[in-house]
Amino acid sequence: MATVHARGVSLSFGAGPVLSEVSFTVAPGQRIGVVGPNGTGKSTLLRVLAGQLAPEAGTVTCAPPTASVGLLPQEPDRRSDESVAQFIGRRTGVAAATAELDAATAALSVAEPGSDDRYSEALDRWLALGGPDLEARVGQTLADLGLDGAVAEQATATLSGGQAARVSLAATLLSRFDVFLLDEPTNDLDFDGLARLEAFLVGLSAATVVVSHDRAFLERVVTHVLDLDEHTHEAT
């Protein structure tokens, strides 16, 4: 379990500020809904929390610093050379954790300095993210969402809009991050998918930040709201 602290986060693109003095804390079991008009920096804030963008002012810290932070962006992110299984592996963080475990194993085999600690940390992360049984869980989850198991080997670029939405939902349901950052997770979901997503989020013990234009969905799911259109920029 992890806690994220954002303090006075500010960031500008071009001539104007995108984020200005944003401060909040999200702890295990808390679900913060980020709201505000288009252009107020909601998606940008998630990228800052994920470490993909550095703020010009302010800080973002995670305790413990080794916690896994997963950003699940709103775009389907379909790639013609990527299968559904590869897509899910990437989105859940398992693919990157597997690559690091392989590299750490190779370093350990030649006794590189510090390789013991590196291997231990890589193994712990791979296990925590659900690496050992991801393949089995993928098949079951796709089936639960009404998708044939063969879809796992299908190129993501060939998916229909409905299939892509369910595959993205599957990646969310299969994730085991310490901190979840979700950007418009309800896009293109049918009623069944929406109900599954809501149940998953309400049952999460991880710290969670959700950006959504669906205020009814947020009312059913979140414990606090951060309105980026207000001057205080504090979660309530």
C-alpha positions in Angstrom: 0.0 0.0 0.0 1.2 3.5 -0.8 0.4 7.1 -0.3 0.9 9.9 -2.8 1.5 13.5 -1.7 1.2 16.4 -4.2 2.3 19.8 -2.8 2.0 23.1 -4.8 2.3 21.4 -8.2 2.5 23.9 -11.0 3.2 23.4 -14.7 2.9 25.6 -17.8 2.7 24.8 -21.5 3.4 27.7 -23.9 2.2 31.0 -22.6 -0.2 29.9 -19.9 -0.3 27.7 -16.8 -1.9 24.3 -17.0 -1.6 23.4 -13.3 -1.3 26.0 -10.6 -0.6 25.2 -6.9 -2.3 21.9 -6.9 -2.1 20.1 -3.5 -3.6 16.9 -2.2 -2.9 13.6 -0.6 -4.3 10.2 -1.6 -3.9 7.4 0.8 -4.8 3.6 0.6 -8.5 3.1 0.3 -9.1 6.7 -0.9 -10.4 7.4 -4.4 -10.1 11.0 -5.6 -12.1 12.1 -8.5 -10.5 14.9 -10.6 -13.0 17.2 -12.3 -12.9 20.5 -14.2 -13.6 21.9 -17.7 -11.5 20.9 -20.6 -8.0 22.5 -20.5 -7.7 22.6 -16.8 -4.9 20.0 -16.7 -6.7 16.9 -15.5 -4.8 14.5 -17.8 -1.6 16.4 -17.3 -1.9 16.1 -13.5 -2.1 12.3 -13.9 1.1 12.3 -16.0 2.8 14.4 -13.3 1.7 12.0 -10.6 3.0 9.1 -12.7 6.4 10.7 -13.1 6.0 11.2 -16.8 6.1 14.9 -16.5 8.2 17.0 -14.0 6.4 19.9 -12.4 8.0 23.4 -12.7 7.2 24.0 -9.1 6.0 21.9 -6.2 6.7 18.2 -5.5 5.1 14.8 -5.9 6.3 12.1 -3.5 5.2 8.5 -2.9 5.6 6.6 0.3 7.2 4.1 0.0 9.2 5.4 -2.9 9.4 1.9 -4.4 5.6 1.6 -4.8 4.2 0.8 -8.2 2.2 3.6 -9.8 0.1 2.7 -12.7 -1.3 5.2 -15.2 -4.1 3.9 -17.4 -4.6 6.6 -20.1 -7.9 7.2 -21.9 -6.7 6.5 -25.4 -7.1 2.8 -26.5 -3.4 3.0 -27.5 -3.9 0.3 -30.1 -0.8 -0.7 -32.1 -0.8 -2.8 -35.2 2.3 -4.8 -34.1 1.0 -5.4 -30.6 -1.3 -8.3 -29.6 -4.0 -8.1 -26.9 -1.8 -10.2 -24.6 1.1 -7.8 -25.1 -1.1 -4.8 -24.6 -2.4 -6.1 -21.3 1.2 -7.1 -20.2 2.3 -3.5 -20.9 -0.7 -1.8 -19.3 -0.4 -3.9 -16.1 3.3 -3.2 -15.8 4.1 -6.9 -16.0 5.9 -6.7 -19.3 8.3 -4.1 -17.9 8.7 -6.0 -14.7 9.5 -9.2 -16.6 12.1 -7.4 -18.7 13.8 -6.0 -15.5 13.7 -9.4 -13.8 15.4 -11.0 -16.9 18.1 -8.2 -16.8 18.6 -8.6 -13.1 18.9 -12.4 -13.5 21.6 -11.9 -16.1 23.4 -9.4 -13.9 23.3 -11.9 -11.0 24.6 -14.7 -13.1 27.9 -12.7 -13.8 28.0 -11.4 -10.2 27.7 -7.7 -11.1 28.1 -5.4 -8.1 24.7 -4.8 -6.5 23.1 -7.6 -8.5 21.8 -9.3 -5.4 19.7 -6.3 -4.4 18.6 -5.6 -7.9 17.4 -9.2 -8.4 15.5 -9.2 -5.1 13.8 -5.9 -5.9 12.9 -7.0 -9.5 11.5 -10.3 -8.2 9.4 -8.6 -5.6 8.0 -6.2 -8.1 7.2 -8.9 -10.6 5.4 -11.0 -8.0 3.5 -8.0 -6.6 2.3 -7.0 -10.1 0.9 -10.6 -10.7 3.5 -11.8 -13.2 3.4 -15.5 -12.3 -0.2 -16.1 -13.2 -1.0 -13.2 -15.6 -1.5 -15.4 -18.6 -4.1 -17.6 -16.8 -5.9 -14.5 -15.4 -6.0 -12.9 -18.9 -7.9 -15.8 -20.4 -10.4 -15.9 -17.5 -10.9 -12.1 -17.5 -11.4 -11.9 -21.2 -14.0 -14.7 -21.0 -15.8 -12.9 -18.1 -16.0 -9.9 -20.4 -17.5 -11.9 -23.2 -14.4 -12.2 -25.4 -13.1 -15.4 -26.9 -9.8 -16.5 -25.5 -8.3 -16.4 -29.0 -8.6 -12.6 -28.9 -5.5 -12.6 -26.7 -3.3 -13.3 -29.8 -5.2 -10.9 -32.0 -3.6 -7.6 -33.1 -5.1 -4.7 -31.2 -5.5 -2.7 -34.4 -8.0 -5.2 -35.6 -10.4 -4.8 -32.6 -13.8 -3.2 -33.0 -14.5 -0.2 -30.8 -16.5 -2.4 -28.3 -13.7 -5.0 -28.2 -11.1 -2.4 -27.6 -13.1 -0.9 -24.7 -13.4 -4.4 -23.1 -9.7 -5.2 -23.6 -8.8 -1.9 -21.9 -11.2 -2.7 -19.1 -9.6 -6.2 -18.8 -6.2 -4.5 -18.4 -7.5 -2.4 -15.6 -9.2 -5.3 -13.8 -5.9 -7.4 -14.1 -3.7 -4.6 -12.7 -2.2 -4.9 -9.2 -0.6 -1.4 -8.7 -0.1 0.2 -5.4 -1.5 3.5 -6.8 -4.0 3.6 -9.7 -4.3 6.6 -12.0 -7.2 6.3 -14.4 -8.0 8.8 -17.2 -11.6 8.6 -18.5 -11.9 4.8 -17.7 -15.6 4.8 -18.6 -15.1 5.7 -22.3 -17.0 3.4 -24.6 -18.0 1.0 -21.9 -21.5 -0.6 -22.0 -23.6 -1.0 -18.9 -22.1 -4.3 -17.9 -18.6 -3.0 -18.3 -19.4 0.1 -16.3 -20.8 -2.0 -13.5 -17.7 -4.2 -13.4 -15.4 -1.1 -13.3 -17.4 0.4 -10.5 -17.3 -2.8 -8.4 -13.5 -3.1 -9.0 -12.7 0.5 -8.0 -15.0 0.4 -4.9 -13.2 -2.8 -3.8 -9.7 -1.5 -4.3 -7.6 -1.0 -1.2 -5.0 1.0 -3.3 -4.8 4.8 -3.5 -6.7 5.8 -6.6 -7.0 9.0 -8.7 -9.7 9.1 -11.4 -10.3 11.6 -14.1 -13.8 11.4 -15.6 -16.4 13.6 -17.2 -19.1 11.2 -15.9 -20.2 12.9 -12.7 -22.7 10.2 -11.8 -20.0 7.6 -12.1 -17.7 9.6 -9.8 -20.5 10.1 -7.2 -20.9 6.3 -7.0 -17.1 5.6 -6.8 -15.0 8.3 -5.3 -14.4 9.3 -1.7 -13.0 12.8 -2.4 -13.2 15.4 -5.2 -10.4 17.6 -6.6 -11.9 20.4 -8.7 -9.2 22.0 -10.9 -11.5 24.9 -11.7 -11.5 26.1 -8.1 -8.9 28.5 -6.8 -8.0 26.3 -3.7 -7.0 23.2 -5.7 -7.4 21.0 -2.7 -9.2 17.7 -2.5 -12.4 17.7 -0.5 
